[in-house]
Amino acid sequence: NMQDYFESKLKLFKMCKCGFVNVDDLQVCKVPTLVPDCEITTYGIDNACNLLAKDITITNSYVDFKVKIGDKNERVKVGIPGRFSVYNSLAAICVATKLGCSAENIKDALLEVRVPGRSELVNNSKDLTIMIDYAHSPESLENILSAVKSYTKGRVISLFGCGGDRDSGKRPLMGEISGKIADFTIITSDNPRTEEPEKIVKQIEEGIKKTKGKYICIVDRIEAIKYAIKMANKKDIIILAGKGHEPYQEISGVKHPFDERIIVNEIIEKLEKNEKYRKAPVTNSIELYNYVKKTGIGNTFTIFELKAVEPQSIPELSGEYLYIEKVKEHYTRHTRTVSSTDSKGKVTTKTETYYTWDRVWSEELES
């Protein structure tokens, strides 16, 4: 239990000449009186201590605060959001100061420090707040969701699954936790291992059904991440929980490459390309071909307002772009009889094949 844990830690302080404690913890604040032979430095936010954080600002992407380092008050910024990040930074400042580090070096290091898979923010061109965290237990999921809920101005979008061949009892608990805290939950896969992903998702869903939380089940984790990105705005925060630092997804005993930092940016890149094509000012296949060549956009596109085209009239696209093969699936094929009269009054009749459609609804057409 926690008392045993505390007493074990206390033994370490008795073995050391100096120590550092968080005075805002009701148990830990007893340490200085229990180990009088250890030189204790205290830090905190809410109670009197040696190193006190003041004027704290917490946003979706960072924290900053004032703290006295040496003889001077400094403004410290840390690229890991959350109140817990202030405490971790204070502990690091205590140790670094004891080891003789300068205030400038401490500030520079805290600004740059990142912990892979632990409240890790993913830089992206849409400037969305997307956080990767290793939370894969009921307690850790509750901690991360509660932390971001306390400072996020928009919605908390929670995305998580549960590992296969592991404790199944925690699955409904995690569903219930996310349903109570998050504004929207996307239940998906984690590492299903040898279990059926759909079965795991349903077990999580049993828990979220006990709440009034809004949710959706998307078994494919990439599709789930895409869904989250498409629904989010700049005030929201997306929590990709469970995978953390892992660069793989284990399915049926096989570890497939799965780095969420890479996946997030690949999804956003495709969505932005699609958005660009969606606005293509074209009305026929020749204009489309010229537009594609002029803009130099790659092999992925979606056109929403192209009314009638004849793909066979632009053989240059075939092979180089998937447009011909893929978009044809959305065509309605027609034939028409066309008559023309030459200068001598001779009438020529021929049958033509053409294609029409009202809208292309496919999100991605990629080679």
Salt bridges, closest charged atoms under 4 A:
GLU39 OE2 - LYS98 NZ 3.82
ASP46 OD2 - ARG83 NH2 2.61
ASP55 OD2 - ARG75 NH1 2.77
ASP64 OD1 - ARG75 NH2 2.62
GLU74 OE1 - LYS107 NZ 2.98
GLU104 OE2 - LYS107 NZ 3.54
GLU120 OE2 - ARG261 NE 2.93
GLU176 OE2 - LYS180 NZ 3.16
ASP183 OD1 - LYS149 NZ 2.98
GLU195 OE2 - ARG171 NH2 2.78
GLU195 OE1 - LYS199 NZ 3.78
GLU223 OE2 - LYS226 NZ 3.47
ASP236 OD2 - ARG155 NH2 2.65
GLU246 OE1 - LYS243 NZ 3.10
GLU250 OE1 - ARG193 NE 3.75
ASP259 OD1 - ARG261 NH1 2.75
GLU260 OE2 - ARG221 NE 2.64
GLU269 OE2 - LYS273 NZ 3.93
GLU275 OE1 - ARG278 NH1 2.66
GLU275 OE2 - LYS279 NZ 3.68
GLU305 OE2 - ARG359 NH1 2.99
GLU310 OE2 - ARG336 NH2 3.33
GLU320 OE2 - LYS293 NZ 2.81
GLU352 OE1 - ARG336 NE 3.18
GLU352 OE2 - LYS350 NZ 3.70
GLU363 OE1 - LYS230 NZ 3.68
GLU363 OE1 - ARG278 NH2 3.17
GLU364 OE2 - LYS226 NZ 2.56
GLU366 OE2 - LYS270 NZ 3.41
